Amino acid sequence: MSLANKYGKWAIVTGASSGIGKEFALYLAKEKINLILISRRSKDELANQLRNNYGVEVIALDLDLSEPDNLRLIQKEIEEKDIGILINNAGFGKAGNFMNHDIRVYSEMIILNCLAPVYLTNLALEKMLKKRKGAIIFLGSLVAYQPTPYMSVYSATKSFDLTLGLSLYGEYKKKGIDILVVNPGPTKTEFHKVAGSDGGYFQREAPDVVKTAIRSLGKKPTVLDGIINKILVLAGRFIPVKLSLAITEKIARSIYVKN
Ligand SMILES: NC(=O)c1ccc[n+]([C@@H]2O[C@H](COP(=O)([O-])OP(=O)(O)OC[C@H]3O[C@@H](n4cnc5c(N)ncnc54)[C@H](OP(=O)(O)O)[C@@H]3O)[C@@H](O)[C@H]2O)c1
C-alpha cells in the first residue's frame, strides 16, 4: 500500500530547507504526498521543483518555530488538510562548554527541539485519531541515548524527543497511529556548522537517515541509523554511568571543543 493510502494525502515536514528534512520532503513528494514545509528560510525553489517534478501540492511556510506565536499560525494553515504524516525534524544544537552560550540560545533550542514537536503533534494527532490512521516521526539522536558533555542542552532536548515519541507510541499504537523515533548519529548536513563543530569522522548521509526511518515506520517504536551508532549505544548499556561519561567526555571534547 502506498504511504498516501496508508496514512493520508498531506504531510508536514519541519526543517525542510536543508539536510534530513529536505530529504524527507523529496522522498514524500516522490510518494505523491502533498507537503506543508516549515522552516525560516525561503523554500520557494524547492517547492517549485517538487511541484514540477512530482505533481504534488506544496505549501511553504517560512516561519521561526522557536517563536511560540508562530506555532499558533500553523493551526490555521492545516485546518482543511488531511494530514497523514508529521515529521518533527527541525532542530539545532550548540557545541562547547555549557557556559559558553547565552541562555536565549538555549531557550530557542528548547522551544524548537521540544515544544514545537509537542505542539505540532497535538495538532496532527487530533486529525489522525478521527480517521484512526497517521504517522508521526520524531528526530532523536545518538546523544538522546548517551548524555553528552559539551552538547549538554542539545543532548537533553533529544532525550526529551526520544521519551516523548516512545511514550506516545505506547499510548497510540492501538489507535492506528504509527509513531517512530529515528536516531541519527553524525550525519553530513548543516547541523555541524550551526552547532560550531566538525561532526567527527564517521558521518552518514541525510538520505540514509530517511531510508532507515521509512523502513522502520510501523514496525518498531525507535531505530538508530547506521551500524556503528547501534554498536555505540549497545556498548554504553554495559558500562557504569561514571565510566561511560568519562569516555564520552574525551570523545565529545575532541569533536565539540575548539582549542
Ligand atoms: N546532522 C546530524 O549529525 C544529526 C544527528 C542527530 C540528530 N539530528 C537531528 O536531525 C534534525 C535535522 O537536522 P539536520 O541534520 O538536517 O540539520 P540542518 O541541515 O541544519 O537542518 C535543520 C533544519 O531545521 C530548520 N530550523 C532551524 N532552526 C529553525 C527555527 N528556529 N525555526 C524553523 N526551522 C528551523 C532549518 O531551517 P532554517 O535554517 O531555514 O530555519 C533546517 O531546515 C534535527 O532535529 C537534528 O537535531 C541531526
The ligand as a Gaussian input file, in Angstrom:
#p B3LYP/6-31G(d) Opt

LIG

0 1
 N       23.164000      16.002000      11.340000
 C       23.374000      15.285000      12.424000
 O       24.514000      14.860000      12.695000
 C       22.222000      14.931000      13.322000
 C       22.418000      13.877000      14.256000
 C       21.372000      13.532000      15.083000
 C       20.158000      14.194000      15.016000
 N       19.982000      15.213000      14.106000
 C       18.684000      15.901000      14.075000
 O       18.176000      15.907000      12.764000
 C       17.286000      17.016000      12.611000
 C       17.591000      17.698000      11.281000
 O       18.880000      18.270000      11.333000
 P       19.873000      18.271000      10.099000
 O       20.992000      17.386000      10.426000
 O       19.156000      18.048000       8.836000
 O       20.443000      19.764000      10.205000
 P       20.254000      21.049000       9.251000
 O       20.716000      20.748000       7.875000
 O       20.905000      22.163000       9.998000
 O       18.682000      21.255000       9.219000
 C       17.968000      21.827000      10.292000
 C       16.628000      22.318000       9.780000
 O       15.924000      22.908000      10.890000
 C       15.479000      24.188000      10.494000
 N       15.425000      25.121000      11.609000
 C       16.468000      25.508000      12.405000
 N       16.053000      26.450000      13.262000
 C       14.731000      26.666000      12.992000
 C       13.742000      27.530000      13.537000
 N       14.036000      28.365000      14.539000
 N       12.506000      27.505000      13.015000
 C       12.200000      26.673000      11.986000
 N       13.081000      25.821000      11.441000
 C       14.330000      25.823000      11.950000
 C       16.492000      24.664000       9.450000
 O       15.887000      25.585000       8.560000
 P       16.078000      27.183000       8.604000
 O       17.504000      27.455000       8.930000
 O       15.661000      27.576000       7.229000
 O       15.115000      27.649000       9.644000
 C       16.785000      23.372000       8.702000
 O       15.834000      23.177000       7.688000
 C       17.472000      17.879000      13.840000
 O       16.396000      17.667000      14.729000
 C       18.756000      17.368000      14.467000
 O       18.744000      17.528000      15.870000
 C       20.996000      15.582000      13.263000

